[in-house]
Amino acid sequence: MRRRRWNRLPAKVAEVREQLESWRQTRQKRSPIPAPLWEAAAALAREHGLHRVAKALGLNYPDLKRRLEAAPPPDLPEKIAPPTFVEMACVGSAAPAPCVIEVENRAGVRMRISLSEPSGADLAALIEAFGSGAG
């Protein structure tokens, strides 16, 4: 199989390479690479490949890999909003059936509710208060 080489670096890679070279010329001995340069390198590695970018930028492959794995993918939101509405479908029956509900809030605190005759409005208020940390 024939190996492909970069005859010319993509513009973004060349730009980060120039920034790294500039930093290397002005840095104090043994000072760490600044976080913004690592973030730029990780973004490039995600787009162009880890090995290629590490080689083109003269970075340590395992260090870049670690930074890449630690960085969240750019297309995912950092915080996922909690659900604001939960529909509870009720099937009509002659006698209400007992109900057990388990809820966990953002802090990891769990609440278990056992009802013999559930009421939707009261249950919704209770779960909302628990989720907001009130009470």
C-alpha positions in Angstrom: 0.0 0.0 0.0 1.3 3.4 -0.9 1.7 6.0 1.8 0.2 9.5 1.3 2.3 12.4 2.3 1.2 16.0 2.9 3.0 18.0 0.2 1.5 21.1 1.6 0.0 21.4 5.1 -3.6 22.5 5.3 -3.8 26.2 6.2 -5.1 25.6 9.7 -2.3 23.1 10.5 0.3 25.5 9.1 -1.1 28.3 11.2 -0.9 26.3 14.4 2.5 25.1 13.4 3.7 28.7 13.1 2.2 29.6 16.5 4.0 26.6 18.1 7.3 27.5 16.5 6.9 31.1 17.7 6.2 29.9 21.2 9.1 27.5 21.1 11.5 30.3 20.2 10.3 32.6 23.0 9.5 30.1 25.8 11.4 29.7 29.0 13.2 26.4 29.4 11.0 23.4 30.2 7.8 25.5 30.3 4.6 23.6 29.3 2.8 24.3 26.0 -0.1 26.8 26.6 -3.6 25.3 26.8 -4.9 27.2 23.8 -2.2 25.7 21.6 -3.1 22.2 22.9 -6.8 22.9 22.2 -6.0 24.0 18.6 -3.9 20.9 18.1 -6.6 18.6 19.5 -9.2 20.2 17.2 -6.9 19.7 14.2 -6.2 16.0 15.2 -10.0 15.4 15.3 -10.3 16.8 11.8 -7.1 15.5 10.1 -5.9 12.5 12.2 -3.9 12.2 15.4 -0.7 10.8 13.9 -0.5 13.3 11.0 -1.1 16.3 13.2 1.3 15.2 15.9 4.0 14.7 13.3 3.3 18.0 11.4 3.3 20.0 14.6 6.2 18.2 16.3 4.1 17.2 19.3 4.4 14.1 21.5 1.8 11.6 20.1 0.6 10.2 23.5 0.3 13.7 25.0 -1.8 14.9 22.1 -3.9 11.7 22.2 -4.6 12.3 25.9 -5.6 15.9 25.2 -7.8 14.8 22.4 -9.6 12.2 24.5 -10.1 14.7 27.4 -11.6 17.4 25.1 -15.4 17.1 24.6 -16.4 16.8 20.9 -17.3 20.2 19.5 -20.8 19.2 18.2 -22.1 18.1 21.7 -23.3 20.7 24.2 -21.3 20.8 27.4 -24.4 20.8 29.6 -27.5 18.9 28.6 -30.7 20.6 29.7 -32.9 18.5 32.0 -36.3 17.5 30.6 -38.9 20.2 31.1 -42.0 18.1 30.4 -42.7 14.4 31.0 -46.0 13.0 29.7 -47.7 10.4 31.9 -50.2 8.4 30.0 -53.0 6.9 32.1 -55.0 4.0 30.9 -58.6 4.0 32.2 -59.6 1.2 34.6 -62.3 0.5 37.1 -60.0 0.6 40.1 -56.8 2.6 40.4 -53.7 0.4 40.5 -50.8 1.0 42.9 -47.9 3.0 41.5 -44.2 3.1 42.4 -42.0 6.0 41.0 -38.3 6.5 41.5 -36.8 9.9 40.8 -33.2 11.1 41.0 -32.2 14.8 41.1 -29.1 16.4 39.8 -27.2 15.9 43.0 -27.8 12.2 42.8 -30.3 12.1 45.6 -33.0 9.5 45.0 -36.7 9.5 46.0 -39.1 6.6 45.8 -42.8 7.3 45.8 -45.3 4.5 46.5 -49.0 5.5 45.9 -52.1 3.4 46.1 -54.2 6.0 44.3 -51.9 8.3 42.2 -53.0 11.8 41.4 -51.2 13.4 38.4 -51.2 17.0 39.6 -50.0 16.3 43.1 -47.3 13.9 41.8 -46.0 16.4 39.2 -45.7 19.2 41.9 -43.9 16.8 44.2 -41.4 15.7 41.5 -40.8 19.3 40.4 -40.1 20.4 44.0 -37.7 17.5 44.5 -35.9 18.2 41.2 -35.4 21.9 42.0 -34.0 21.1 45.5 -36.9 22.8 47.3 -38.3 21.4 50.5 
